[in-house]
Amino acid sequence: MSCCTLFTLAQIMPAIFENALNAIIIINRHNTSFQQKKSLRSRWIEKCLKFATSCDLRRRVMPTISVIIPTHNRAWTLNEAIGSVLSQDFDDFELIVVDDGSTDSTFELLKSYPNVFVIRQEHRGVSAARNAGIKQASGRFVAFLDSDDLWLPQKLSTQKAFFQTHPDALICQTEEIWIRNEVRVNRKNRHRKPSGTIFERSVELCLVSPSAVMAHRSLFDDIGLFDEAMPACEDYDLWLRIACRFPIHLVDIPLVIKRGGHKDQLSRLPGLDRYRIYALRKLLERPPDQGLAPKQWVAAVDALTKKCAIYAAGCLKRGRVDEASEYLRLKAKYTKFDVSSTIY
């Protein structure tokens, strides 16, 4: 087998390449005639290529960027979201749409995009949908777009240029334009996106937007994927897991149109602080060798105790006494620590 053939197989499917290479090594260990070796090698190549063809080769082999759109019953916005990706001035990307059990016209809509790689799954939530896209992604970078948001045409090219000039960076996000009920709104100062070491500022509220993010694919191998146990605030959880270890950079140009105000937004779910508390608790209960730095730990404890108090008060107001007691106990558990001593 020639080096070129091996390289081609390696590009198409690493697992196929590994199996084929191992088979060649085994073949060469035996006293096999040249013609037999040649025949076996040819058969391996044929099988590998047949298997690769059974995968979806409409997507470009090893694109620079994998774009992932998770969607559930949003055919009414999905068409525009896809259009904003296909209108990018950078074209070295694959587009993966994960249909998370839609029951509207999403299936029919996606038929009109033959060059879009579609994953269909039972309704398992946005975390599972994004994770399915990440697992399928073959690009060096991954970019997310929520199906109710839009990108401006320079979004991918601008972030790709950022990574070229910042080779040590693993993740960045852009600024965004907020539209609520078709009207542009101005963000409050507390929502201004920081850049670099952002963990301490991010524990209070989520300051990273999925639709604005581009990250190295390898980052998810290190940090892990979205937590599928979280029906909401799953992005808050992931960004904190990243931010406690790596800088999250900001490209200070608005390249995302973030649309809100519609009824199916996850951010409209009640009791969101419950999921943020869950995310903070996971971080605080990590083993020591995976734990937070002292100042990060202080910030996480402060945010958790405040959120526990607020959530417990809401539970008491609604007569959920047992639930309120659970969160007050959790608050007391961390309040007993002298957090100021951990800074030094």
C-alpha positions in Angstrom: 0.0 0.0 0.0 1.4 3.4 -0.9 2.0 6.2 1.5 -0.6 8.3 -0.5 -3.2 5.6 -0.1 -2.6 5.3 3.6 -2.8 9.1 4.0 -6.1 9.2 2.1 -7.5 6.5 4.4 -6.3 8.3 7.4 -8.1 11.4 6.3 -11.4 9.6 5.6 -11.6 7.6 8.8 -8.9 7.2 11.5 -10.4 3.9 12.7 -10.3 2.4 9.2 -6.7 3.6 8.8 -5.7 2.0 12.0 -7.3 -1.4 11.2 -5.9 -1.5 7.7 -2.4 -0.6 9.0 -2.5 -3.3 11.7 -3.6 -5.8 9.2 -0.7 -5.0 6.9 1.7 -5.4 9.8 0.3 -8.8 10.6 0.4 -9.9 7.0 4.0 -8.9 6.7 5.0 -10.9 9.7 4.0 -14.2 8.0 5.8 -15.9 5.2 3.3 -14.8 2.6 4.0 -14.6 -1.1 4.3 -11.2 -2.7 1.1 -11.9 -4.8 -0.8 -12.9 -1.7 0.2 -9.8 0.2 -0.7 -7.7 -2.7 -4.1 -9.3 -3.0 -4.8 -8.9 0.7 -3.8 -5.3 0.7 -6.0 -4.6 -2.2 -9.0 -6.2 -0.5 -8.3 -4.1 2.6 -8.3 -0.9 0.6 -11.5 -1.9 -1.1 -13.2 -2.6 2.2 -12.0 0.6 3.7 -13.2 2.7 0.8 -16.6 1.0 0.7 -17.1 1.7 4.4 -16.0 5.3 4.0 -18.5 5.6 1.1 -21.2 4.3 3.4 -20.5 7.3 5.6 -21.6 10.7 4.4 -18.9 11.9 2.0 -21.0 14.8 0.9 -19.1 16.6 3.7 -15.7 17.8 2.9 -12.9 15.6 4.2 -11.2 17.4 7.1 -12.8 20.8 6.8 -11.3 23.6 8.9 -14.5 24.3 10.8 -17.5 22.2 11.8 -20.7 24.2 12.3 -23.3 22.6 14.6 -26.9 23.7 14.7 -29.2 21.9 17.2 -32.9 22.3 16.6 -36.2 21.2 18.0 -39.5 22.3 16.4 -38.0 25.5 15.0 -38.6 25.2 11.3 -39.9 28.8 11.5 -36.4 30.1 12.3 -34.1 27.2 11.1 -34.2 28.2 7.4 -32.8 31.7 8.2 -30.2 30.2 10.6 -28.9 27.8 7.9 -29.0 30.6 5.3 -26.7 32.8 7.5 -24.2 29.9 7.7 -24.3 29.3 3.9 -23.8 33.0 3.3 -20.4 33.2 5.2 -17.5 34.7 3.3 -15.4 31.7 4.5 -16.3 28.4 2.9 -14.0 25.7 4.3 -16.6 24.3 6.7 -19.1 21.5 7.1 -22.6 22.2 8.4 -24.2 19.7 10.8 -27.8 20.1 11.8 -29.0 17.9 14.7 -32.8 17.5 14.6 -33.7 16.7 18.2 -36.9 14.9 17.6 -38.8 17.7 15.8 -42.5 17.1 15.0 -43.0 20.2 12.9 -41.9 20.7 9.3 -38.1 20.5 10.1 -37.7 17.2 8.4 -39.2 18.5 5.1 -37.2 21.7 5.4 -33.8 19.9 5.7 -34.5 17.9 2.6 -34.0 21.1 0.6 -30.3 21.3 1.8 -28.5 18.3 0.3 -25.1 19.5 1.4 -26.1 19.8 5.0 -25.2 16.8 7.1 -28.3 15.9 9.2 -28.5 13.9 12.4 -31.9 12.9 13.6 -32.5 11.6 17.1 -35.2 11.2 19.6 -36.0 14.3 21.7 -33.2 14.3 24.3 -32.5 18.0 24.8 -30.1 20.6 23.5 -27.1 19.1 25.3 -27.5 15.7 23.7 -28.1 17.4 20.3 -24.9 19.5 20.5 -22.9 16.5 21.8 -24.1 14.4 18.8 -22.8 17.2 16.5 -19.5 17.4 18.3 -19.0 13.6 18.1 -19.7 13.8 14.3 -17.5 16.9 13.7 -14.4 16.4 11.6 -13.2 20.0 11.5 -10.3 21.3 13.5 -12.6 23.9 15.0 -16.2 23.7 16.2 -18.7 26.6 16.0 -22.2 26.5 17.4 -25.3 28.3 16.2 -28.7 28.1 18.0 -31.5 27.6 15.5 -33.2 30.9 16.5 -30.0 33.0 16.0 -28.2 34.4 13.0 -24.6 35.0 11.9 -23.3 38.0 10.0 -21.3 37.0 6.9 -17.8 37.6 8.4 -18.4 35.5 11.6 -16.3 32.4 10.6 -13.6 34.2 8.8 -13.1 36.7 11.6 -12.7 34.0 14.3 -10.5 31.9 12.1 -8.2 34.9 11.6 -8.2 35.4 15.4 -6.9 31.9 15.9 -4.2 32.4 13.3 -2.9 35.4 15.2 -3.4 33.8 18.6 -2.1 30.2 18.1 -2.2 29.4 21.8 -5.9 30.3 22.1 -8.4 27.4 22.4 -11.7 29.2 22.5 -13.1 32.6 21.6 -16.4 34.3 21.2 -17.7 37.4 19.4 -19.9 40.2 20.5 -23.6 40.1 19.5 -26.6 42.2 18.7 -29.7 41.5 20.8 -33.1 41.4 19.2 -36.2 40.9 21.4 -39.6 40.6 19.8 -38.2 42.1 16.6 -36.8 45.1 18.4 -33.1 45.8 19.0 -32.3 46.1 22.7 -29.3 47.4 24.6 -27.6 45.2 27.1 -26.9 46.2 30.6 -23.4 46.7 31.8 -23.5 43.4 33.8 -23.9 41.5 30.5 -20.8 43.0 28.9 -18.5 40.2 27.8 -15.1 40.0 29.4 -12.0 38.5 27.7 -9.3 36.2 29.0 -9.5 34.9 32.5 -13.3 35.3 33.0 -14.2 32.5 35.6 -14.8 34.8 38.6 -17.1 37.1 36.6 -18.9 34.2 35.0 -20.1 32.5 38.1 -22.8 35.1 38.7 -24.4 34.9 35.3 -23.5 33.3 31.9 -21.3 35.6 29.9 -20.6 33.3 27.0 -23.1 32.7 24.2 -23.1 29.4 22.3 -23.8 31.1 19.0 -20.8 33.3 19.4 -18.3 30.6 20.2 -15.6 28.9 18.2 -13.3 26.4 19.8 -10.7 23.9 19.0 -12.4 20.4 18.6 -9.7 19.0 20.9 -10.9 21.2 23.8 -13.9 18.9 24.2 -11.7 15.8 24.5 -10.0 17.5 27.4 -12.9 19.3 29.2 -15.8 17.0 28.2 -19.1 17.6 26.5 -22.3 19.3 27.5 -24.0 17.8 30.5 -27.0 15.9 29.2 -28.5 15.8 32.7 -29.1 19.5 32.5 -32.3 20.7 30.6 -31.1 24.3 30.8 -28.0 26.3 31.8 -25.9 23.6 30.2 -23.9 26.2 28.5 -23.2 28.0 31.8 -21.9 24.7 33.1 -19.6 24.0 30.2 -18.2 27.5 30.0 -17.3 27.4 33.7 -15.5 24.1 33.3 -13.5 25.7 30.5 -13.0 29.1 32.1 -11.6 27.6 35.3 -8.7 26.2 33.3 -8.3 28.3 30.1 -8.8 31.9 28.9 -12.0 32.5 26.9 -11.1 35.3 24.5 -13.4 38.0 23.0 -13.4 39.2 19.4 -14.9 42.5 20.2 -17.0 42.8 17.0 -20.8 42.0 16.9 -21.1 39.1 14.5 -24.1 37.3 15.9 -27.7 38.4 16.0 -29.2 36.9 19.1 -33.0 36.7 18.9 -35.2 36.4 22.0 -38.7 36.8 23.3 -40.3 33.7 21.8 -42.1 31.2 24.0 -39.8 28.2 23.4 -36.6 29.7 24.7 -34.9 27.6 27.3 -34.0 30.8 29.2 -37.7 31.2 30.0 -37.9 28.0 32.0 -38.7 28.6 35.7 -36.1 28.0 38.4 -33.0 28.4 36.3 -30.9 29.0 39.4 -31.4 25.4 40.4 -29.3 24.3 37.4 -26.7 26.9 38.0 -26.4 25.7 41.6 -26.0 22.2 40.2 -23.2 23.3 37.9 -21.4 25.2 40.8 -21.7 22.2 43.1 -20.1 19.9 40.6 -17.1 22.2 40.4 -16.8 22.5 44.2 -17.0 18.8 44.7 -14.3 17.9 42.3 -11.3 15.8 43.5 -8.5 18.0 44.8 -6.3 17.3 41.8 -9.1 18.6 39.5 -10.3 21.4 41.8 -10.5 25.1 41.4 -7.8 27.6 42.2 -8.3 29.4 45.6 -9.8 32.6 44.2 -12.0 30.6 41.8 -13.2 28.5 44.8 -14.1 31.6 46.7 -16.0 33.0 43.8 -17.9 29.8 43.2 -18.8 29.4 46.9 -20.0 33.0 47.1 -22.2 32.5 44.0 -23.5 29.2 45.2 -24.6 30.4 48.6 -26.3 33.5 47.2 -28.1 31.5 44.6 -29.2 28.9 47.2 -30.6 31.7 49.4 -32.6 33.2 46.5 -33.8 29.8 45.2 -34.8 28.7 48.7 -36.8 31.9 49.3 -38.6 31.3 46.0 -39.5 27.7 47.1 -40.8 28.9 50.5 -42.9 31.5 48.8 -44.5 28.8 46.7 -45.0 26.4 49.6 -42.2 24.0 48.6 -40.8 23.7 52.1 -38.8 20.5 51.7 -37.1 21.8 48.6 -36.3 25.0 50.3 -34.8 23.2 53.3 -32.5 21.2 50.9 -31.0 24.3 49.4 -30.7 26.1 52.8 -28.7 23.0 54.0 -26.5 23.3 51.0 -26.0 27.0 51.7 -25.1 26.3 55.3 -22.6 23.6 54.2 -20.5 26.1 52.3 -21.2 29.1 54.6 -19.3 27.4 57.4 -16.0 27.7 55.4 -13.8 30.7 56.1 -13.5 31.3 52.4 -11.2 34.4 52.9 -8.5 32.1 54.3 -8.4 30.1 51.1 -7.1 33.0 49.1 -3.7 32.9 50.8 
